[in-house]
Amino acid sequence: MSLFTREASSFFHTYKRLPLQIARGEGMYLFTADGTQYLDMFAGIAVNALGHAHPRVVRAIADQASRYIHVSNYFAQEPQIRLAELLLRHSGTARVFFTNSGTEAMEGALKIARQWGSGRGKTHIAGFSNAFHGRTYGALSVMDRPAYRDGFGPFLDNCDSLPFNDSDALRSAVGPQTAAVVLECIQGEGGIRPVTAAFVDTLKELRKQHGFLVIADEIQTGTGRTGRFLASEHFALSPDIITLAKPIGGGLPLGAILGAPSVADVLQPGMHGTTFGGNPVACAAGIAVLEEIEERGLMQHATEMGNLLLSRLRDCSSAFPKLCKEVRGVGLMVGLELTVEAEPVVAGMRERGILINGTDKTVLRFVPPLIVNAAEINRTVDTLREVLSGVSSF
Ligand SMILES: Cc1ncc(COP(=O)(O)O)c(C=O)c1O
């Protein structure tokens, strides 16, 4: 029986698996069991910032695993503390709480907002249309996409999803009752859609007026992907709470909630907790990722490579005006919106040895490891042009 038949007969059918059986990865490449090589331009959904099997990450995991793998949060652990210090320094925040995943970081962030608001008569939390914050109830409660929510209600009370980038709608929905507004500065699963500067200005003005918290979901945008440590830096937005995950555990499950001084004292002993969150092996891997990003100047590199990718995709887009609608993104978080479904194009790329993925139905998403080089970007766009040339025959 093939791996895929066994999967289909044993799993809840939540995932549409790709028809590849991965044997190993190295740097920018994945290799299947039959030895075929794939250029990985999607990095395990924006996770593998240093590519696959990076020696520094592998060594950090092995070293920490040989010391201790789990002791519980009864103990202060050196890898956790060191990673927390690095995250605080990069983000300019004051407090950290580690989780196992992005969605758990969102749950914790929403709990902090509710706890902060409870003594102030503020319970309302607003998110935005087309956002993605995860699959747990808090996250789903501030989202609107039927694909993620249908049939799973009822959701949390006093939560809204407002039209993204619509200042008037924001003005009429928030007020003194609002505890927090939750946003992705660049919507990832929603199709690589950046927030507008005008919308951020309105958000800042309303925050001053009503005194609510701003929660920035930087799970996909954060940790250097956009050329800055946080995407909110591009918009001069200082969030009260930031959520991180994806690359911060070097591929191991790890998320984090970062809190500004405004929320530093909200959580007191026993109010929130986790058995596995902040696992020391994941934290050791995370330290290796952050140190490598810093020492190798990978944020600057992400800016340069992102600019190359954007400009090459824009040229490609003008060459295929009937198929390409818009190129968007910052740094190495880039999307090309097509006028047709993304999936056949993604499959065409895969047949030619390049992995990207599609999001929001018609958007090609490029979120490669931050170590990607110019030759790999050129090869990706050259191949895309070849695939788009044949699109009418799909
Ligand atoms: C912006 C954003 N928030 C939250 C999540 C949820 O993270 P996780 O899948 O680790 O729970 C994701 C995952 O794709 C994401 O992109």
The ligand as an SDF file (V2000), in Angstrom:
LIG
                    3D

 16 16  0  0  0  0  0  0  0  0999 V2000
   -0.9440   35.0950   10.2480 C   0  0  0  0  0  0  0  0  0  0  0  0
   -1.1400   33.7490   10.8730 C   0  0  0  0  0  0  0  0  0  0  0  0
   -1.6580   33.6840   12.1030 N   0  0  0  0  0  0  0  0  0  0  0  0
   -1.8560   32.5150   12.7220 C   0  0  0  0  0  0  0  0  0  0  0  0
   -1.5290   31.3110   12.1120 C   0  0  0  0  0  0  0  0  0  0  0  0
   -1.7570   30.0240   12.8330 C   0  0  0  0  0  0  0  0  0  0  0  0
   -0.5340   29.4220   13.1640 O   0  0  0  0  0  0  0  0  0  0  0  0
   -0.4710   27.8660   13.5030 P   0  0  0  0  0  0  0  0  0  0  0  0
   -0.8030   27.1270   12.2490 O   0  0  0  0  0  0  0  0  0  0  0  0
    0.9470   27.6460   13.9760 O   0  0  0  0  0  0  0  0  0  0  0  0
   -1.4720   27.6100   14.5830 O   0  0  0  0  0  0  0  0  0  0  0  0
   -0.9920   31.3440   10.8280 C   0  0  0  0  0  0  0  0  0  0  0  0
   -0.6740   30.0860   10.1240 C   0  0  0  0  0  0  0  0  0  0  0  0
   -0.6000   30.0180    8.9250 O   0  0  0  0  0  0  0  0  0  0  0  0
   -0.7890   32.5920   10.1870 C   0  0  0  0  0  0  0  0  0  0  0  0
   -0.2760   32.6710    8.9490 O   0  0  0  0  0  0  0  0  0  0  0  0
  1  2  1  0
  2  3  1  0
  2 15  2  0
  3  4  2  0
  4  5  1  0
  5  6  1  0
  5 12  2  0
  6  7  1  0
  7  8  1  0
  8  9  2  0
  8 10  1  0
  8 11  1  0
 12 13  1  0
 12 15  1  0
 13 14  2  0
 15 16  1  0
M  END
$$$$
